[in-house]
Amino acid sequence: MIPTAFQTAGPFFPAQFIRPEDHDLTVGRRGERLSGQVIELEGRVFDGSGDPMVNAILELWQADPDGKFPAAGDAFRGWGRTWTDDDGRYRFRTLKPGPYPVPGQAWTRPPHLSLMVLGSGLMRPLVTQLFFPDEPLNQTDRQLLAVTDPVARGRLILEPAGPSGVFRFDIRLRGDRETPFLAD
């Protein structure tokens, strides 16, 4: 069955669903500061009309600075969660991920962040990947190259913003600068 407007994804989560520290991946599971290049990811989420999307839930997941995904008990969690404010703004603090070889295949993924957006009015969660500028492995990444329009592909590259280590990524659900999302 095709979902109707009454079957949209949440979020219908209480405020306690997201803890204040969930947006900071630089802090380990036991509260310790982790080593690696600290980066900040900030941006805004805009709905299909171009208005700020209020109270959207964003989840980020990634490899650690060595290109490894965390296992149970590792200090680095590898995921974070936040929500947008009244202006559609969000922010994450994390460690820059390292590249990693794709298991069973002869290629290496560049450093990147995976991001999921849930929001009232969305029919399903939207997932995309964010890539760092000037990474040589971007030129051969099969996931990034799957976005065949070079202009749209460029929208998946993080924009440096402010001091070193701060990146901006605005998410647009529709329109001229629509964010490319992964297909189901």
C-alpha positions as CSV (number, residue, x, y, z in Angstrom):
1,M,0.0,0.0,0.0
2,I,1.1,3.5,-0.7
3,P,1.3,5.7,2.5
4,T,-1.2,8.5,2.8
5,A,-0.7,11.8,4.4
6,F,-2.0,10.4,7.6
7,Q,0.8,7.8,7.7
8,T,3.7,10.2,7.7
9,A,6.8,9.5,9.7
10,G,7.1,11.3,13.1
11,P,8.8,12.7,14.9
12,F,6.4,12.3,17.7
13,F,9.1,12.0,20.2
14,P,9.1,13.5,23.7
15,A,11.9,16.1,24.3
16,Q,13.7,13.5,26.5
17,F,14.1,11.3,23.5
18,I,17.2,13.3,22.6
19,R,19.7,14.0,25.4
20,P,21.6,17.3,25.2
21,E,24.9,15.4,24.8
22,D,23.7,13.3,21.9
23,H,25.0,15.8,19.3
24,D,28.6,15.6,20.6
25,L,30.5,12.6,19.3
26,T,33.8,13.9,20.6
27,V,32.9,12.6,24.1
28,G,33.3,8.8,24.7
29,R,30.8,6.4,26.2
30,R,32.3,6.9,29.6
31,G,32.5,10.7,29.3
32,E,36.1,11.0,28.2
33,R,37.4,13.3,25.5
34,L,38.4,11.4,22.4
35,S,41.4,12.1,20.2
36,G,41.1,13.0,16.5
37,Q,40.4,16.1,14.4
38,V,37.4,17.8,15.9
39,I,34.9,19.1,13.4
40,E,31.6,20.9,13.7
41,L,28.7,20.3,11.3
42,E,26.0,23.0,11.2
43,G,23.2,23.8,8.9
44,R,19.5,24.3,8.4
45,V,16.7,22.0,7.1
46,F,14.2,23.4,4.7
47,D,10.8,21.8,3.8
48,G,9.4,21.5,0.3
49,S,8.1,25.1,0.4
50,G,11.5,26.5,1.4
51,D,10.5,27.2,5.0
52,P,12.6,26.1,8.0
53,M,11.7,22.6,9.2
54,V,11.1,22.9,12.9
55,N,11.7,19.9,15.2
56,A,13.1,17.6,12.5
57,I,15.2,14.8,14.0
58,L,18.7,14.3,12.5
59,E,20.8,11.2,13.1
60,L,24.4,11.1,12.1
61,W,26.6,8.0,11.9
62,Q,30.2,7.5,10.8
63,A,33.5,5.7,11.0
64,D,36.1,6.8,13.6
65,P,39.2,8.7,12.7
66,D,40.9,5.4,11.8
67,G,38.1,4.4,9.4
68,K,36.6,1.8,11.7
69,F,33.0,1.5,12.7
70,P,32.6,1.2,16.5
71,A,32.0,-2.2,18.2
72,A,30.2,-2.6,21.5
73,G,32.3,-1.2,24.2
74,D,34.4,1.1,22.0
75,A,34.8,4.6,23.4
76,F,33.7,6.2,20.1
77,R,29.9,5.8,19.7
78,G,29.9,6.5,15.9
79,W,26.4,8.0,16.0
80,G,24.7,11.1,17.2
81,R,21.2,12.7,17.3
82,T,19.9,16.2,17.4
83,W,16.8,18.2,16.3
84,T,16.2,21.4,14.5
85,D,15.2,24.6,16.3
86,D,12.6,27.2,15.3
87,D,14.8,28.4,12.5
88,G,15.5,24.9,11.2
89,R,19.1,25.0,12.5
90,Y,21.0,21.9,13.7
91,R,24.6,21.3,14.9
92,F,26.8,18.3,15.5
93,R,30.3,18.1,17.0
94,T,32.3,15.1,16.0
95,L,35.7,13.7,14.9
96,K,36.6,13.6,11.2
97,P,36.1,10.0,10.0
98,G,38.9,8.2,8.2
99,P,38.6,6.4,4.9
100,Y,38.0,2.7,5.0
101,P,38.2,-0.2,2.5
102,V,34.9,-1.7,1.3
103,P,34.8,-5.3,2.6
104,G,35.1,-7.8,-0.2
105,Q,35.6,-5.2,-2.9
106,A,38.7,-3.4,-4.3
107,W,37.8,0.2,-3.4
108,T,38.1,2.5,-0.5
109,R,35.4,4.9,0.8
110,P,36.5,8.5,1.4
111,P,35.9,10.1,4.8
112,H,32.2,10.9,4.9
113,L,29.2,11.3,7.3
114,S,25.8,9.6,6.9
115,L,22.8,11.6,7.9
116,M,19.2,10.7,8.3
117,V,16.3,13.1,8.5
118,L,13.0,12.3,10.1
119,G,10.2,14.9,10.3
120,S,6.5,15.5,10.5
121,G,5.1,15.3,7.0
122,L,7.8,13.0,5.6
123,M,6.6,9.7,4.3
124,R,9.8,7.9,5.3
125,P,13.2,8.7,6.7
126,L,15.6,10.4,4.3
127,V,19.2,9.3,4.2
128,T,22.2,11.0,2.5
129,Q,25.9,11.1,2.8
130,L,28.1,14.2,3.2
131,F,31.6,14.3,1.8
132,F,34.6,16.5,2.8
133,P,36.0,18.9,0.2
134,D,39.3,18.2,-1.5
135,E,39.4,14.5,-0.7
136,P,41.1,12.6,-3.5
137,L,39.0,9.5,-2.8
138,N,35.8,11.5,-3.7
139,Q,36.8,11.1,-7.3
140,T,36.4,7.4,-7.2
141,D,33.7,6.8,-4.6
142,R,30.9,4.7,-6.2
143,Q,28.2,6.1,-3.8
144,L,29.1,9.7,-4.6
145,L,29.4,9.0,-8.4
146,A,26.0,7.3,-8.3
147,V,24.6,10.9,-8.3
148,T,25.1,11.4,-12.0
149,D,24.3,15.1,-12.2
150,P,27.6,16.9,-11.3
151,V,25.7,19.9,-9.9
152,A,23.6,17.7,-7.6
153,R,26.7,15.7,-6.7
154,G,28.4,18.9,-5.6
155,R,25.5,19.5,-3.1
156,L,26.8,16.5,-1.1
157,I,30.2,18.2,-0.5
158,L,30.4,20.0,2.8
159,E,31.1,23.7,2.7
160,P,33.8,25.1,4.9
161,A,32.3,27.7,7.2
162,G,34.1,30.0,9.6
163,P,37.2,28.7,11.5
164,S,39.0,25.5,10.4
165,G,37.1,22.4,11.1
166,V,33.6,24.0,10.8
167,F,31.5,22.8,7.9
168,R,28.0,23.8,6.7
169,F,25.4,21.5,5.2
170,D,21.9,22.8,4.5
171,I,19.3,20.2,3.6
172,R,16.6,21.1,1.1
173,L,13.7,18.7,0.6
174,R,12.7,20.2,-2.7
175,G,13.4,23.0,-5.2
176,D,16.4,24.2,-7.2
177,R,19.0,23.1,-4.6
178,E,17.3,19.9,-3.5
179,T,19.6,17.6,-1.4
180,P,20.2,14.2,-3.1
181,F,19.0,11.4,-0.9
182,L,19.8,7.7,-1.2
183,A,17.2,5.5,-2.9
184,D,15.5,2.8,-1.0
